[in-house]
Each structure stands twice: as C-alpha cells, then as structure tokens.
Amino acid sequence: MISDDENRILLMDAEIIALETKIHNLNANLTQSLQKRNDAAIFELLHDGKAGTRPPWYFGHISQSWRHTALSLEQLWSFIVVGSPPSAKSDALVASIEVQLQRSAHVPLDIYFPDVRSEMDSRVLDLVLPRCNRWRSLCLDRRTRLPECNVVLDWLRPVEGHLDQLVKLEARHYWIAIPDIFSTTPRLREVILTNNRRDESSSFIVIPWRRITHYRGTFSSERQLQTLTIVPRLVECTLGFRGALNLVPPITATLPNLRRLSLDMHTAVQNITAPVLEDLILFSGTRRELSWILPFLPPCSSTLRRLALRQSTICLELIPVLRALPLLAHLVFEYDSGNNAAQIDFFTALSTTNATSDSFICPNLTSFIYRYRFRGRSSEVAFFAMAVSRFRPNSDGYRPLLRLRLYAARYTPLENDIQIKLLQDQGFDAAFLDEREAQLLSDNMFVF
C-alpha cells in the first residue's frame, strides 16, 4: 500500500510539473501576444493620425518587434504621399511608393498630393492611378496660391468611373481645376473644399451633392444656400461665407438630418433650418452678429445639447442666445473682447442666485469650458461666484454644474490657481486645461 501511494505521488508530481510548464508557456505566450497587441494598437494610432509624411518603415527603427509589426500591418502602408520632389529624388519617390503599394496588399488607400501641378511625374501616376479602385480618400493640395497660375488636373481623367471605394475627397485650394470625375462615385460621402473657413473654395469641381453627408466649404451666401438645398443627407458641415453680409438671396435651406454645424456669423444663417441639430459652433460673435443667430435657434432649441462660441464678445446680447437653448448641456466659450462691466453683467446673469423661472439661463448646463481673460478683479470675482452658484444652484429649476474647465488664449502660467483650488477644496470638479488639452480642444470643440 505504501509503495502504491509513493507511485501515485510520483505520478502526481510529474503531472504538476507538466501543468506548471504549460502555465509558464501560456504566460509567455500571453505576454508576447499582449506586446504584439500593444504594438499593433500604437501603429493603428499612427495610421489614423497619418503620422506626418514619413513612410512607415521609419517606425521599424525603434525595435525589432516594432519592425516586425510595421512590416506586417498592411493598413500602416496605405497612406501614400505623392509628392513632387526635385528630379534628383524622383527615383527614391517611385521606389517608396512601389514598396508601400506592395506592402498595403489589398487594403483601401488614402492618397495625398501635397503639391498638385498640371504636369506630374508620369512614373508616379502610372503607379497610383491604376489602383484608383482602392482609393478610400483623396486629398489634392497646392503649396502656392497665385491667381495667374490655375492648375488643371487633366491627368486625373483616367480614374473616372473607377472610384468605387472613394469615401472622402479634399480639394483644399481655390486655384485647382478638376475635371468631372466624381459625379459617378457611388460611395463618396465627405467633401472638404477648403483648409479653413476663411479660404474660398474652388468652383472648378463637380460634386454629387445628394449623396454627401459631411461637407466643409466657403462660398458666397447665394452659392452656399443653393448647395444646402440639394444635400438632404447632410449630417455635419462647416460653412464659410464670402461677399456682402446684407446681400442674402431669398433661398431657404432645410437640413433634416444635420447633427453638427460650424459656421461664420452671417445673415444667411437666418435662411437655414436644422430641426435636429445637436452641436453648434459659431465663430466671431460680435454684438451685431449675435442678433443674426437668434432666428436660427427656435427650430433646434429642443435638440441642441452642445454650443461653442469661438472668438466671441462678452455682452448682454449673449443672454437671449443662451436663454433660447433650455436643454443646452455643454458650453464652450472663447473670450475675445468685452470690458470689465460687460463681464460682470454677463456672469451675474448666468448666476443661479436669485434666479426665477422666467429668468433661467441654460438650466440644464452641466459642463462649462471657458477661455478666459478677466478685465479686472471684480469680473474675476463675479465669474467664480457664478461658478459656485451653478455647482450648488439655489433654484430647483437648475441642474448642478458637474465640470468647469479654464484655459488661456495662449498658454501662460496659471493666473487663477487659488480660486480653482478653493473650488476643488469644496469638492467641485474644476481645473485648468494644460497646453496639450487646450490644443486638443482647438481641434475638436467637444472633445472634453
């Protein structure tokens, strides 16, 4: 019996050793898989951010595992920059694009022309144009801006009828003339026709507007309103206007699916209706310009949840704008001008102290981000008194403020850290945005 027990113990010991070996191997495999996953996640982020204009094999210089990931991740090679280098470097560009096309296998391609010209290197075009059926996005840009030097892109004509995968088009320069090659693209949904809202968009382009869901462009008020009447699927757009402010044609545009709108203040906004709008970003709110937005607000007052006022003036004309949005939950305000007395009056009006039901302003506001500059000590006191009142509203008609963030127009040492510390000591979620966070906010007003 003792001998049998000893044999059983030996067998169990051997089994335990075998199981421990398996566990060790599984843990090693798990660690390796987690490392590969982390590397792949990093590279996926690099791909999403386009990682500048450097070809992706540069990231393989970091380590052996990064090199292995870089060579095996097809999506990382799909962003192709088709530059116009000096003739001495044209061979290197051709070789670079050949490698990227090979390693990207069959994944969709994002093609970027940083400096389009009427004549392009034929060897480069011979590489990228035959793959146009894989283009997911196309960006056509130009470094120079000379009115007498229009660029006509006739070399794009061979792709007509073959852009079956194209979803996004960027033609970010006024002096680019593009042949009619996009009207038959079945999947095109996003169109960007300007780098920013102040650059005028090119008129030399034909777009299948009825399929577009995302749009950014700058035109005259008449051209802009005409465009908006034929984009029923529009979900998000950024509008810039050119021409006289008081010359608005009798054109009305209803956007039944629009969720996010960014625009320059212009009288033409009164001709736009967006009944399900959720996000609104307004630029340059002077006293006069704020009056233009009031007729636009009633149809979307029951749906608008987020408002950003960029480069805005602090004045009492802001009060009816905010009062027209009772369900507003998130407010971003960039101070541009306004004297000390105007600041005091504005912050006092926003305070919940002594508020009555007929004077409520944004009773559902829970998040407030403010790019500040106080014109005097009294306006600073008024602001923080307003903040305390909204964190702990005295009126039952208000929801408590959940978060307050401040940042400066240019990142500077904190000027009001004592006041913020007092709010934090009372248990309120109040803080300054650091330089990185402020930059993120400038790219996306509702990122926080």
C-alpha positions as CSV (number, residue, x, y, z in Angstrom):
1,M,0.0,0.0,0.0
2,I,2.9,2.4,0.9
3,S,4.6,1.5,-2.4
4,D,1.4,2.2,-4.3
5,D,1.0,5.6,-2.6
6,E,4.5,6.5,-3.4
7,N,4.0,5.7,-7.1
8,R,0.8,7.7,-7.1
9,I,2.6,10.7,-5.5
10,L,5.4,10.4,-8.2
11,L,2.8,10.4,-10.9
12,M,1.0,13.4,-9.4
13,D,4.3,15.3,-9.1
14,A,5.1,14.7,-12.7
15,E,1.6,15.9,-13.7
16,I,2.1,19.0,-11.6
17,I,5.4,19.7,-13.3
18,A,3.8,19.3,-16.7
19,L,1.0,21.6,-15.7
20,E,3.4,24.2,-14.4
21,T,5.4,24.0,-17.6
22,K,2.2,24.6,-19.6
23,I,1.3,27.5,-17.4
24,H,4.7,29.0,-17.9
25,N,4.4,28.6,-21.6
26,L,0.9,30.1,-21.7
27,N,2.1,33.1,-19.6
28,A,5.0,33.6,-22.0
29,N,2.6,33.4,-25.0
30,L,0.2,35.7,-23.3
31,T,2.9,38.3,-22.6
32,Q,4.1,38.0,-26.2
33,S,0.5,38.4,-27.5
34,L,-0.1,41.4,-25.3
35,Q,3.1,43.0,-26.5
36,K,2.1,42.4,-30.1
37,R,-1.3,43.8,-29.4
38,N,0.1,46.9,-27.8
39,D,2.5,47.4,-30.7
40,A,-0.3,46.9,-33.2
41,A,-2.5,49.4,-31.3
42,I,0.3,52.0,-31.4
43,F,0.7,51.6,-35.1
44,E,-3.0,51.7,-35.6
45,L,-3.0,55.1,-33.9
46,L,-0.1,56.2,-36.1
47,H,-2.1,55.1,-39.2
48,D,-5.2,57.1,-38.0
49,G,-3.1,60.2,-37.4
50,K,-1.4,59.8,-40.8
51,A,2.0,60.1,-38.9
52,G,3.1,63.1,-41.0
53,T,4.6,62.4,-44.4
54,R,7.3,59.9,-43.4
55,P,7.0,56.4,-44.9
56,P,6.0,53.9,-42.2
57,W,9.3,51.9,-42.3
58,Y,10.9,54.7,-40.2
59,F,8.9,53.3,-37.3
60,G,10.7,50.0,-37.7
61,H,13.9,51.6,-36.5
62,I,12.5,51.7,-32.9
63,S,12.9,48.0,-32.1
64,Q,12.8,44.5,-33.6
65,S,9.2,44.0,-32.5
66,W,8.2,47.4,-34.0
67,R,9.9,46.5,-37.2
68,H,8.0,43.2,-37.4
69,T,4.7,44.9,-36.7
70,A,5.4,47.7,-39.2
71,L,6.2,45.2,-41.9
72,S,3.1,43.0,-41.2
73,L,0.4,45.7,-40.6
74,E,-1.0,46.3,-44.1
75,Q,-3.1,49.3,-43.0
76,L,0.0,51.2,-42.0
77,W,1.3,51.3,-45.5
78,S,-2.0,52.6,-47.0
79,F,-1.4,56.3,-46.6
80,I,0.6,57.3,-49.6
81,V,2.1,60.8,-50.2
82,V,2.5,61.5,-53.9
83,G,4.9,64.5,-53.7
84,S,6.7,66.5,-56.4
85,P,10.4,66.1,-55.4
86,P,13.3,67.5,-57.2
87,S,14.4,65.3,-60.1
88,A,17.3,64.0,-58.2
89,K,14.9,62.4,-55.7
90,S,12.2,61.3,-58.1
91,D,13.7,57.7,-58.3
92,A,13.5,57.4,-54.5
93,L,9.9,58.6,-54.5
94,V,8.9,56.0,-57.1
95,A,10.7,53.3,-55.2
96,S,9.0,54.3,-51.9
97,I,5.5,54.3,-53.5
98,E,6.2,50.9,-55.1
99,V,7.0,49.4,-51.6
100,Q,4.0,50.9,-50.0
101,L,1.7,49.6,-52.7
102,Q,3.2,46.2,-52.3
103,R,3.0,46.1,-48.5
104,S,-0.5,47.6,-48.3
105,A,-1.7,44.5,-50.2
106,H,-5.4,45.0,-51.0
107,V,-6.5,47.3,-48.2
108,P,-8.1,50.7,-49.1
109,L,-5.7,53.5,-49.9
110,D,-5.5,57.1,-48.7
111,I,-3.8,59.2,-51.4
112,Y,-2.3,62.6,-50.6
113,F,-1.0,65.0,-53.3
114,P,0.6,67.8,-51.2
115,D,1.6,69.9,-54.3
116,V,-0.5,69.2,-57.4
117,R,0.6,70.6,-60.7
118,S,-0.7,70.5,-64.2
119,E,2.1,68.1,-65.1
120,M,3.1,65.3,-62.7
121,D,5.8,62.6,-62.9
122,S,4.3,60.0,-65.2
123,R,6.1,57.2,-63.4
124,V,4.3,58.1,-60.2
125,L,1.0,58.4,-61.9
126,D,1.5,55.0,-63.5
127,L,1.7,53.6,-60.0
128,V,-1.2,55.2,-58.2
129,L,-3.8,55.8,-60.9
130,P,-4.2,52.1,-61.8
131,R,-5.0,51.5,-58.1
132,C,-7.8,54.1,-58.0
133,N,-10.3,51.4,-57.4
134,R,-8.7,51.1,-54.0
135,W,-8.7,54.8,-53.1
136,R,-10.6,55.4,-49.9
137,S,-9.7,59.1,-49.6
138,L,-8.1,61.6,-52.0
139,C,-6.5,64.9,-51.0
140,L,-5.4,67.4,-53.6
141,D,-3.5,70.3,-52.2
142,R,-1.1,73.0,-53.5
143,R,1.7,74.9,-51.8
144,T,1.4,78.1,-53.9
145,R,-1.5,80.4,-54.3
146,L,-1.1,82.6,-57.4
147,P,-4.3,83.7,-59.3
148,E,-2.5,83.7,-62.6
149,C,-1.4,80.1,-62.2
150,N,-4.5,78.0,-62.3
151,V,-3.7,74.3,-62.0
152,V,-5.8,72.0,-64.3
153,L,-5.6,68.3,-63.3
154,D,-6.4,66.6,-66.6
155,W,-4.1,63.8,-65.6
156,L,-6.9,62.6,-63.3
157,R,-9.3,61.8,-66.1
158,P,-8.3,58.1,-66.3
159,V,-9.8,57.4,-62.9
160,E,-13.3,58.4,-64.0
161,G,-15.7,55.6,-63.4
162,H,-13.3,53.6,-61.3
163,L,-13.5,55.3,-57.9
164,D,-15.9,52.7,-56.4
165,Q,-14.3,52.8,-52.9
166,L,-13.8,56.6,-52.6
167,V,-15.4,57.9,-49.4
168,K,-13.6,61.2,-48.8
169,L,-12.4,64.0,-51.1
170,E,-10.3,67.0,-50.2
171,A,-9.5,69.7,-52.7
172,R,-8.1,72.3,-50.5
173,H,-7.1,75.1,-52.8
174,Y,-9.0,77.8,-54.7
175,W,-6.8,77.6,-57.8
176,I,-7.3,73.9,-58.6
177,A,-9.5,73.0,-61.6
178,I,-10.6,69.3,-61.5
179,P,-12.3,67.5,-64.4
180,D,-15.8,66.0,-63.8
181,I,-14.7,62.6,-62.4
182,F,-16.5,62.5,-59.0
183,S,-20.2,62.7,-60.1
184,T,-20.3,58.9,-60.6
185,T,-18.6,57.9,-57.3
186,P,-21.1,55.7,-55.6
187,R,-19.7,55.9,-52.0
188,L,-18.4,59.5,-51.8
189,R,-19.8,61.0,-48.6
190,E,-17.3,63.6,-47.3
191,V,-16.1,66.7,-49.1
192,I,-13.6,69.2,-47.9
193,L,-13.1,72.2,-50.2
194,T,-11.0,74.5,-48.0
195,N,-8.2,74.3,-45.5
196,N,-10.2,76.6,-43.1
197,R,-13.3,78.6,-43.1
198,R,-11.7,81.7,-44.5
199,D,-10.2,80.3,-47.6
200,E,-12.5,80.4,-50.6
201,S,-13.4,77.0,-52.1
202,S,-12.8,76.1,-55.6
203,S,-15.6,76.5,-58.1
204,F,-13.9,74.1,-60.6
205,I,-15.3,70.9,-59.2
206,V,-18.4,68.8,-59.7
207,I,-19.8,67.0,-56.6
208,P,-22.6,64.5,-56.3
209,W,-24.2,66.6,-53.5
210,R,-27.3,64.4,-52.9
211,R,-25.1,61.7,-51.5
212,I,-22.9,63.9,-49.3
213,T,-23.2,63.6,-45.5
214,H,-20.1,65.7,-44.4
215,Y,-19.1,69.0,-46.0
216,R,-16.8,71.9,-45.5
217,G,-16.5,74.8,-47.8
218,T,-16.5,78.6,-48.3
219,F,-18.6,80.3,-51.0
220,S,-20.8,83.3,-51.5
221,S,-24.1,83.2,-49.5
222,E,-26.1,82.5,-52.6
223,R,-23.8,79.6,-53.7
224,Q,-23.8,78.2,-50.2
225,L,-27.5,78.3,-49.8
226,Q,-28.1,76.8,-53.2
227,T,-25.7,73.9,-52.3
228,L,-27.6,73.3,-49.0
229,T,-30.9,72.9,-50.8
230,I,-29.6,69.8,-52.5
231,V,-27.8,67.9,-49.7
232,P,-30.7,66.2,-47.9
233,R,-28.4,63.6,-46.2
234,L,-26.0,66.2,-44.7
235,V,-25.1,65.2,-41.1
236,E,-22.2,67.5,-40.4
237,C,-20.9,70.7,-42.1
238,T,-18.7,73.7,-41.7
239,L,-19.8,76.8,-43.6
240,G,-17.7,79.9,-44.5
241,F,-19.3,82.9,-46.4
242,R,-17.9,85.4,-48.8
243,G,-19.4,88.6,-50.1
244,A,-21.5,91.4,-48.6
245,L,-23.3,90.5,-45.3
246,N,-26.5,92.2,-46.2
247,L,-26.9,90.7,-49.7
248,V,-28.7,87.4,-48.9
249,P,-30.8,85.8,-51.7
250,P,-34.4,84.6,-51.0
251,I,-33.3,81.0,-50.7
252,T,-34.2,78.8,-47.7
253,A,-32.5,75.5,-46.9
254,T,-33.8,72.8,-44.6
255,L,-31.4,70.2,-43.4
256,P,-33.5,67.5,-41.9
257,N,-30.6,65.2,-40.8
258,L,-27.9,67.8,-39.8
259,R,-26.4,67.0,-36.4
260,R,-23.3,69.3,-36.2
261,L,-22.9,72.7,-37.7
262,S,-19.9,75.1,-37.7
263,L,-20.2,78.5,-39.3
264,D,-19.1,82.0,-39.6
265,M,-21.7,84.5,-38.3
266,H,-23.6,85.8,-41.4
267,T,-27.1,87.0,-42.1
268,A,-27.5,84.0,-44.4
269,V,-27.8,81.7,-41.3
270,Q,-31.4,83.0,-40.9
271,N,-32.3,81.2,-44.1
272,I,-31.1,77.8,-42.7
273,T,-33.3,75.4,-40.7
274,A,-31.8,72.4,-38.8
275,P,-34.6,70.8,-36.7
276,V,-32.5,68.0,-35.2
277,L,-29.2,69.9,-34.6
278,E,-27.2,68.7,-31.6
279,D,-23.8,70.6,-31.9
280,L,-23.4,74.2,-32.9
281,I,-20.1,76.0,-33.3
282,L,-20.2,79.8,-34.0
283,F,-17.3,82.0,-35.0
284,S,-16.8,85.7,-34.2
285,G,-19.8,86.7,-32.1
286,T,-19.9,90.5,-32.1
287,R,-23.0,92.3,-30.8
288,R,-24.4,92.7,-34.4
289,E,-23.6,89.1,-35.4
290,L,-25.2,87.6,-32.3
291,S,-28.5,89.1,-33.4
292,W,-28.3,87.1,-36.7
293,I,-28.3,83.7,-34.9
294,L,-31.5,84.3,-32.9
295,P,-33.9,83.4,-35.7
296,F,-32.0,80.2,-36.4
297,L,-32.3,78.8,-32.9
298,P,-36.0,78.1,-32.2
299,P,-36.4,75.1,-34.5
300,C,-33.4,73.4,-32.9
301,S,-33.9,74.5,-29.3
302,S,-35.3,71.2,-28.2
303,T,-32.4,69.2,-29.7
304,L,-29.3,71.4,-29.3
305,R,-27.1,70.0,-26.5
306,R,-23.6,71.5,-27.2
307,L,-22.7,75.0,-28.1
308,A,-19.2,76.5,-28.8
309,L,-18.8,80.3,-29.1
310,R,-15.4,81.0,-30.7
311,Q,-13.7,84.4,-30.6
312,S,-16.8,85.9,-29.0
313,T,-17.6,89.2,-27.4
314,I,-18.9,89.2,-23.8
315,C,-22.0,91.3,-23.9
316,L,-25.7,91.2,-22.8
317,E,-26.7,90.3,-26.3
318,L,-25.4,86.8,-25.4
319,I,-28.1,86.3,-22.9
320,P,-31.1,85.8,-25.3
321,V,-28.9,83.4,-27.3
322,L,-28.3,81.2,-24.3
323,R,-31.9,81.6,-23.0
324,A,-33.1,80.3,-26.3
325,L,-31.4,76.9,-25.6
326,P,-33.0,75.5,-22.4
327,L,-31.7,72.0,-22.9
328,L,-28.0,73.0,-23.5
329,A,-25.7,70.8,-21.5
330,H,-22.2,71.7,-22.7
331,L,-20.9,75.2,-23.3
332,V,-17.5,76.2,-24.7
333,F,-16.8,79.9,-24.7
334,E,-13.7,81.6,-26.1
335,Y,-13.4,85.2,-24.8
336,D,-12.3,87.7,-27.5
337,S,-13.4,91.1,-26.2
338,G,-15.6,92.8,-23.7
339,N,-14.9,95.3,-20.9
340,N,-15.0,94.7,-17.2
341,A,-18.5,96.0,-16.7
342,A,-19.9,93.8,-19.5
343,Q,-18.1,90.7,-18.0
344,I,-19.7,91.4,-14.6
345,D,-23.2,91.8,-16.0
346,F,-22.8,88.6,-18.1
347,F,-21.6,86.5,-15.2
348,T,-24.2,87.9,-12.9
349,A,-26.9,86.9,-15.4
350,L,-25.5,83.4,-15.6
351,S,-25.6,83.0,-11.8
352,T,-28.4,80.9,-10.3
353,T,-28.6,83.2,-7.3
354,N,-32.0,84.9,-7.1
355,A,-33.0,83.3,-10.4
356,T,-36.7,82.9,-11.1
357,S,-38.4,80.5,-13.5
358,D,-38.8,83.2,-16.2
359,S,-35.1,84.2,-16.0
360,F,-33.5,80.8,-16.2
361,I,-30.5,80.6,-18.5
362,C,-29.3,77.2,-19.6
363,P,-30.9,75.4,-16.6
364,N,-29.5,72.0,-17.9
365,L,-25.9,73.1,-18.3
366,T,-23.6,70.5,-16.7
367,S,-20.2,71.3,-18.4
368,F,-18.6,74.7,-19.0
369,I,-15.3,75.3,-20.7
370,Y,-14.1,78.9,-20.7
371,R,-11.1,80.5,-22.5
372,Y,-10.7,83.4,-20.1
373,R,-9.2,86.9,-19.7
374,F,-10.6,88.9,-16.8
375,R,-10.6,92.6,-17.4
376,G,-10.5,93.4,-13.7
377,R,-10.6,91.8,-10.2
378,S,-14.4,92.4,-9.9
379,S,-15.1,90.5,-13.1
380,E,-13.0,87.6,-11.8
381,V,-14.9,87.6,-8.6
382,A,-18.2,87.6,-10.5
383,F,-17.1,84.7,-12.6
384,F,-16.2,82.4,-9.7
385,A,-19.3,83.4,-7.7
386,M,-21.3,82.4,-10.8
387,A,-19.4,79.1,-10.9
388,V,-20.1,78.3,-7.2
389,S,-23.8,79.2,-7.7
390,R,-24.1,76.7,-10.6
391,F,-22.2,73.9,-8.8
392,R,-24.7,74.4,-5.9
393,P,-27.8,76.0,-7.5
394,N,-30.2,77.7,-5.1
395,S,-33.1,77.3,-7.5
396,D,-34.8,73.9,-8.1
397,G,-35.0,74.7,-11.8
398,Y,-31.3,74.2,-12.4
399,R,-29.2,71.1,-12.7
400,P,-25.9,71.3,-10.9
401,L,-22.8,72.1,-12.9
402,L,-20.7,68.9,-13.0
403,R,-17.5,70.2,-14.5
404,L,-15.7,73.5,-15.1
405,R,-12.5,74.0,-17.1
406,L,-10.5,77.1,-17.8
407,Y,-7.7,77.9,-20.3
408,A,-5.9,80.9,-21.7
409,A,-5.8,82.1,-25.3
410,R,-2.1,81.5,-25.2
411,Y,-0.8,79.0,-22.7
412,T,0.6,81.0,-19.7
413,P,1.3,80.3,-16.1
414,L,-1.9,79.9,-14.1
415,E,-3.3,83.2,-13.0
416,N,-6.3,82.0,-11.0
417,D,-5.0,78.8,-9.4
418,I,-6.0,80.0,-5.9
419,Q,-9.7,80.3,-7.0
420,I,-9.6,77.0,-8.7
421,K,-8.1,75.4,-5.6
422,L,-10.9,76.9,-3.5
423,L,-13.5,75.2,-5.8
424,Q,-11.6,71.9,-5.6
425,D,-11.5,72.1,-1.8
426,Q,-15.3,72.3,-1.8
427,G,-15.4,69.1,-3.8
428,F,-16.2,70.7,-7.2
429,D,-14.7,69.3,-10.4
430,A,-12.8,72.4,-11.6
431,A,-9.4,72.6,-13.2
432,F,-7.3,74.3,-15.9
433,L,-6.6,72.7,-19.2
434,D,-2.9,72.2,-19.9
435,E,-1.3,73.2,-23.2
436,R,-1.9,69.8,-24.8
437,E,-5.5,69.7,-23.7
438,A,-6.1,73.2,-25.0
439,Q,-4.7,72.2,-28.4
440,L,-7.0,69.2,-28.5
441,L,-9.9,71.5,-27.8
442,S,-9.0,73.8,-30.6
443,D,-9.1,70.8,-33.0
444,N,-12.4,69.5,-31.6
445,M,-14.6,71.8,-29.5
446,F,-16.4,69.0,-27.8
447,V,-13.5,66.6,-27.1
448,F,-13.9,67.1,-23.3
